[in-house]
Amino acid sequence: MTTQTQFVLYIATTLDGYIASADGGIDWLTALDADDEDLGYEAFYQEIEALVMGAATYEQVLTFGDWPYTNKLSYVLTHRNFSTERSDIQFVHDIEALLTAIQNQGFQRIWVVGGGQIAAEFMRRRLINDWILAIAPIILGDGISLYQNVPLQKLQLLSTRRFQSGIVELHYKNT
């Protein structure tokens, strides 16, 4: 991987570090009703060139209606045999093939969308450069953890933002 490629983890999590309930649900997030708040998503989305997600995240995004990530290449890391007619979605079966594909495209800023296993694998490989965490004022107590047996990560806080919904955004960089 070239040093110019930056992987950004931009994700919402509960106060206790869960990105979904045990069954993969994100009702806790949609219940915050932050629709009228500008959480910075549009500005962030304009900064990235491609996306990486796992199979469960891909399937969840499909339930939202129209594909929300048009005009950006989405890599889905999976062992399943998915297919699509969309030219902006590519299925990749292992992380090495994914990293090679990203390098061959020359992408410089990639959004690691999720889920937990994908984010944790990027953390284990120390590939996450930017961490933008939207911390929701909710404690689930159980679910899919963002931090799945990852090694120590030393981070430098760059900024914080507080939103009306109670969400707090923390932006870190690897040190």
C-alpha positions as CSV (number, residue, x, y, z in Angstrom):
1,M,0.0,0.0,0.0
2,T,1.3,3.4,-0.9
3,T,1.8,5.8,2.0
4,Q,-0.5,8.2,0.2
5,T,-3.6,6.0,0.7
6,Q,-5.5,7.2,3.8
7,F,-8.1,4.9,5.4
8,V,-10.8,6.7,7.4
9,L,-13.0,5.0,9.9
10,Y,-16.1,7.2,9.9
11,I,-18.7,5.4,12.1
12,A,-21.4,5.8,14.7
13,T,-21.0,3.9,18.0
14,T,-22.8,3.8,21.3
15,L,-21.1,5.1,24.4
16,D,-20.1,1.5,25.3
17,G,-18.5,0.9,21.9
18,Y,-21.2,-1.0,20.0
19,I,-22.0,-0.3,16.3
20,A,-25.1,-2.5,16.2
21,S,-27.3,-4.6,18.4
22,A,-26.5,-8.3,18.7
23,D,-28.9,-9.0,15.7
24,G,-27.2,-6.4,13.6
25,G,-29.9,-3.7,14.1
26,I,-29.2,0.0,14.2
27,D,-32.5,1.1,15.5
28,W,-30.7,2.8,18.4
29,L,-29.1,5.2,15.9
30,T,-32.2,6.0,13.9
31,A,-34.1,6.6,17.2
32,L,-31.9,9.7,17.8
33,D,-33.8,11.5,15.1
34,A,-30.8,13.7,14.1
35,D,-32.3,14.2,10.5
36,D,-32.4,18.0,10.7
37,E,-28.9,18.3,12.1
38,D,-25.9,18.7,9.9
39,L,-23.5,16.1,11.3
40,G,-20.9,16.8,8.6
41,Y,-21.7,13.7,6.5
42,E,-22.0,15.5,3.1
43,A,-18.7,17.3,3.6
44,F,-17.0,14.1,4.6
45,Y,-18.5,12.2,1.7
46,Q,-17.1,14.7,-0.8
47,E,-13.6,14.1,0.6
48,I,-13.5,10.3,0.0
49,E,-12.9,8.5,-3.2
50,A,-14.1,5.0,-2.5
51,L,-15.6,2.9,0.3
52,V,-14.9,-0.5,2.0
53,M,-17.6,-2.5,3.8
54,G,-18.3,-6.0,4.8
55,A,-21.2,-8.3,3.6
56,A,-23.5,-7.6,6.5
57,T,-23.1,-3.8,6.1
58,Y,-23.7,-4.2,2.4
59,E,-26.9,-6.1,3.0
60,Q,-28.1,-3.5,5.5
61,V,-27.4,-0.7,3.0
62,L,-29.5,-2.5,0.4
63,T,-32.5,-2.2,2.7
64,F,-32.3,1.6,2.7
65,G,-33.7,1.8,-0.8
66,D,-31.6,3.4,-3.6
67,W,-27.9,2.7,-3.4
68,P,-26.6,5.8,-1.5
69,Y,-23.0,5.7,-2.7
70,T,-23.3,6.4,-6.4
71,N,-20.3,7.8,-8.3
72,K,-17.9,6.2,-5.8
73,L,-16.5,2.7,-6.0
74,S,-17.7,0.5,-3.1
75,Y,-15.6,-2.5,-2.3
76,V,-17.5,-5.3,-0.4
77,L,-15.2,-7.6,1.4
78,T,-17.0,-11.0,1.5
79,H,-16.6,-14.7,1.1
80,R,-20.2,-14.9,-0.2
81,N,-21.1,-15.1,-3.8
82,F,-22.9,-11.8,-4.3
83,S,-23.6,-10.3,-7.7
84,T,-24.9,-7.0,-8.9
85,E,-25.4,-5.1,-12.1
86,R,-23.9,-1.9,-10.6
87,S,-20.5,-1.0,-12.0
88,D,-19.7,1.0,-8.8
89,I,-19.7,-2.1,-6.5
90,Q,-17.0,-4.7,-6.5
91,F,-16.9,-7.9,-4.4
92,V,-13.5,-8.8,-3.1
93,H,-12.8,-12.1,-1.3
94,D,-9.8,-11.3,0.8
95,I,-8.1,-8.2,2.2
96,E,-4.9,-8.6,0.3
97,A,-6.8,-8.5,-3.0
98,L,-8.7,-5.5,-1.7
99,L,-5.5,-3.6,-0.8
100,T,-4.0,-4.4,-4.2
101,A,-7.2,-3.2,-6.0
102,I,-7.1,0.0,-4.1
103,Q,-3.4,0.5,-4.8
104,N,-4.0,-0.2,-8.5
105,Q,-6.8,2.4,-8.6
106,G,-4.5,5.0,-7.0
107,F,-7.1,6.0,-4.4
108,Q,-5.9,8.4,-1.7
109,R,-8.8,8.6,0.7
110,I,-10.9,5.5,1.5
111,W,-13.9,5.3,3.9
112,V,-14.0,2.2,6.0
113,V,-17.7,2.0,6.4
114,G,-18.0,-1.1,8.6
115,G,-18.9,-3.5,10.0
116,G,-17.1,-4.5,13.1
117,Q,-15.0,-7.3,11.6
118,I,-13.8,-5.2,8.7
119,A,-13.0,-2.2,11.0
120,A,-11.2,-4.5,13.4
121,E,-9.2,-6.1,10.6
122,F,-8.1,-2.7,9.4
123,M,-7.2,-1.7,13.0
124,R,-5.2,-4.9,13.5
125,R,-3.2,-4.1,10.4
126,R,-2.8,-0.5,11.6
127,L,-4.3,0.8,8.4
128,I,-6.8,3.3,9.9
129,N,-5.2,6.8,9.6
130,D,-8.2,8.9,10.6
131,W,-10.8,7.9,13.2
132,I,-14.1,9.9,13.1
133,L,-16.3,8.5,15.7
134,A,-19.9,9.7,16.3
135,I,-20.6,8.7,19.9
136,A,-24.3,8.3,20.5
137,P,-25.7,9.0,24.1
138,I,-26.9,5.4,24.3
139,I,-25.6,2.3,26.2
140,L,-26.6,-1.0,24.6
141,G,-24.8,-3.3,27.0
142,D,-24.4,-5.9,24.3
143,G,-24.1,-6.1,20.5
144,I,-21.5,-5.9,17.8
145,S,-18.4,-4.2,19.1
146,L,-16.4,-1.8,17.1
147,Y,-13.3,-3.0,18.9
148,Q,-13.0,-6.7,18.3
149,N,-9.7,-7.9,19.9
150,V,-7.6,-5.2,18.4
151,P,-4.1,-4.3,19.6
152,L,-3.3,-1.1,21.4
153,Q,-3.9,1.9,19.2
154,K,-2.3,5.3,20.2
155,L,-4.3,8.2,18.8
156,Q,-4.0,11.9,18.8
157,L,-7.2,13.9,19.3
158,L,-7.7,16.5,16.5
159,S,-11.1,17.8,17.3
160,T,-14.5,17.3,19.0
161,R,-17.9,18.5,18.1
162,R,-21.2,18.3,20.1
163,F,-24.5,18.1,18.4
164,Q,-28.1,19.0,19.5
165,S,-29.0,15.3,19.4
166,G,-26.4,14.5,22.1
167,I,-24.0,12.9,19.6
168,V,-20.4,13.8,20.2
169,E,-18.0,13.5,17.3
170,L,-14.4,12.7,18.1
171,H,-11.7,13.0,15.3
172,Y,-8.4,11.2,15.9
173,K,-5.3,10.5,13.9
174,N,-2.9,7.6,14.5
175,T,0.3,8.8,16.2
